[in-house]
């Protein structure tokens, strides 16, 4: 099964900082279907005005199926 909270808590290995994507400082800025599933582009914005971009691949689901699943 796909655990959204576990999957969206990512570690930025460059700055060795853990970002909690359950907070309201992130947005999904792009979602693209490809042969493997759905590739999400997530932008996290911080209080100091900086931001980071992360990519998450949801396998065996289209983006539409993924967003429908999130709304359940």
Backbone as CSV, one residue per row, in Angstrom:
resi,resn,N_x,N_y,N_z,CA_x,CA_y,CA_z,C_x,C_y,C_z
1,UNK,0.839,-1.193,0.000,0.000,0.000,0.000,0.876,1.245,0.000
2,UNK,0.281,2.348,-0.377,0.992,3.619,-0.499,0.671,4.477,0.710
3,UNK,1.666,4.794,1.525,1.486,5.622,2.717,1.880,7.050,2.366
4,UNK,0.876,7.914,2.203,1.130,9.281,1.756,2.033,10.017,2.728
5,UNK,1.715,9.961,4.024,2.489,10.724,5.000,3.939,10.256,5.029
6,UNK,4.140,8.942,5.008,5.506,8.408,5.032,6.256,8.785,3.763
7,UNK,5.577,8.740,2.638,6.223,9.035,1.368,6.535,10.517,1.231
8,UNK,5.684,11.377,1.755,5.883,12.811,1.590,6.815,13.413,2.629
9,UNK,7.262,12.637,3.616,8.285,13.120,4.533,9.628,12.730,3.941
10,UNK,10.257,13.674,3.257,11.485,13.393,2.526,12.675,14.014,3.235
11,UNK,13.837,13.449,2.999,15.061,14.019,3.548,15.861,14.648,2.427
12,UNK,16.212,15.900,2.598,17.061,16.594,1.643,18.501,16.260,2.012
13,UNK,19.127,15.363,1.270,20.457,14.875,1.640,21.536,15.935,1.486
14,UNK,21.274,16.971,0.701,22.290,18.012,0.523,22.437,18.825,1.812
15,UNK,21.325,19.242,2.389,21.379,20.055,3.598,21.173,19.230,4.857
16,UNK,20.952,17.919,4.702,20.744,17.019,5.834,19.642,17.510,6.759
17,UNK,18.591,17.998,6.143,17.453,18.506,6.896,16.219,17.715,6.498
18,UNK,15.404,17.328,7.469,14.176,16.604,7.167,13.036,17.604,7.013
19,UNK,12.303,17.491,5.911,11.173,18.370,5.663,9.890,17.601,5.883
20,UNK,8.962,18.177,6.609,7.686,17.539,6.891,6.656,18.100,5.924
21,UNK,6.280,17.295,4.932,5.362,17.773,3.913,3.909,17.691,4.345
22,UNK,3.650,17.336,5.623,2.282,17.424,6.112,1.972,18.865,6.520
23,UNK,2.992,19.712,6.602,2.793,21.128,6.904,2.272,21.824,5.647
24,UNK,1.916,23.088,5.780,1.307,23.795,4.650,2.313,24.582,3.831
25,UNK,3.570,24.216,3.859,4.582,24.974,3.125,4.955,24.314,1.807
26,UNK,4.098,23.438,1.298,4.435,22.759,0.048,3.254,22.784,-0.911
27,UNK,3.570,22.614,-2.181,2.512,22.485,-3.176,2.996,21.560,-4.284
28,UNK,2.065,20.825,-4.857,2.374,19.992,-6.016,2.271,20.904,-7.227
29,UNK,3.413,21.194,-7.848,3.444,22.184,-8.919,3.317,21.569,-10.305
30,UNK,3.494,20.237,-10.402,3.351,19.582,-11.700,3.069,18.107,-11.464
31,UNK,2.259,17.518,-12.316,1.991,16.079,-12.269,1.952,15.580,-13.706
32,UNK,2.836,14.635,-14.026,2.958,14.149,-15.400,2.815,12.633,-15.417
33,UNK,1.911,12.133,-16.259,1.790,10.689,-16.459,2.907,10.220,-17.382
34,UNK,3.503,9.072,-17.048,4.467,8.448,-17.943,4.286,6.937,-17.893
35,UNK,5.178,6.200,-18.514,5.020,4.750,-18.628,5.022,4.045,-17.273
36,UNK,5.668,4.628,-16.273,5.777,3.983,-14.956,4.669,4.383,-13.994
37,UNK,4.001,5.489,-14.260,2.961,5.957,-13.347,2.832,7.461,-13.418
38,UNK,2.909,8.115,-12.258,2.736,9.563,-12.179,3.962,10.176,-11.509
39,UNK,4.570,11.165,-12.158,5.710,11.871,-11.589,5.223,13.212,-11.051
40,UNK,5.359,13.399,-9.734,4.924,14.631,-9.081,6.124,15.537,-8.844
41,UNK,5.959,16.815,-9.132,6.953,17.818,-8.776,6.384,18.589,-7.599
42,UNK,7.110,18.596,-6.487,6.639,19.233,-5.261,7.595,20.355,-4.897
43,UNK,7.056,21.553,-4.681,7.859,22.696,-4.278,7.562,23.018,-2.822
44,UNK,8.623,23.079,-2.023,8.497,23.448,-0.612,9.047,24.858,-0.443
45,UNK,8.261,25.722,0.201,8.688,27.102,0.425,8.867,27.321,1.917
46,UNK,9.933,28.042,2.277,10.288,28.235,3.679,10.107,29.685,4.090
47,UNK,10.087,29.904,5.412,9.827,31.238,5.957,10.854,32.267,5.506
48,UNK,12.077,31.827,5.218,13.113,32.778,4.794,13.024,33.122,3.306
49,UNK,12.002,32.594,2.621,11.804,32.892,1.211,12.473,31.913,0.268
50,UNK,13.285,31.011,0.790,13.934,30.016,-0.064,12.964,28.880,-0.365
51,UNK,13.337,28.038,-1.312,12.479,26.911,-1.665,13.327,25.748,-2.168
52,UNK,12.741,24.563,-2.142,13.359,23.355,-2.681,12.340,22.653,-3.556
53,UNK,12.822,21.902,-4.531,11.954,21.114,-5.401,12.293,19.646,-5.209
54,UNK,11.258,18.818,-5.046,11.411,17.383,-4.879,10.559,16.680,-5.924
55,UNK,10.934,15.457,-6.242,10.182,14.653,-7.204,9.787,13.349,-6.539
56,UNK,8.536,12.967,-6.715,8.038,11.689,-6.208,7.369,10.962,-7.366
57,UNK,7.739,9.711,-7.560,7.091,8.905,-8.590,6.100,7.968,-7.911
58,UNK,4.850,8.045,-8.332,3.811,7.129,-7.864,3.682,6.064,-8.947
59,UNK,4.088,4.846,-8.640,4.102,3.798,-9.668,2.744,3.112,-9.760
60,UNK,2.457,2.608,-10.947,1.243,1.828,-11.224,-0.045,2.597,-10.972
61,UNK,-0.002,3.923,-11.089,-1.197,4.765,-10.967,-1.032,5.937,-11.916
62,UNK,-2.114,6.335,-12.553,-2.071,7.593,-13.289,-2.184,8.722,-12.276
63,UNK,-1.867,9.927,-12.705,-1.992,11.073,-11.800,-3.447,11.255,-11.365
64,UNK,-4.369,11.064,-12.298,-5.792,11.198,-11.969,-6.194,10.182,-10.903
65,UNK,-5.742,8.930,-11.058,-6.049,7.898,-10.056,-5.448,8.259,-8.703
66,UNK,-4.228,8.799,-8.710,-3.562,9.184,-7.461,-4.337,10.279,-6.741
67,UNK,-4.730,11.335,-7.458,-5.460,12.431,-6.817,-6.845,11.985,-6.364
68,UNK,-7.488,11.110,-7.135,-8.775,10.549,-6.694,-8.582,9.764,-5.408
69,UNK,-7.500,8.983,-5.338,-7.200,8.186,-4.143,-6.943,9.083,-2.933
70,UNK,-6.238,10.201,-3.139,-5.963,11.129,-2.034,-7.247,11.712,-1.456
71,UNK,-8.238,11.932,-2.316,-9.481,12.560,-1.872,-10.385,11.608,-1.114
72,UNK,-10.132,10.300,-1.198,-10.994,9.317,-0.520,-10.883,9.418,0.981
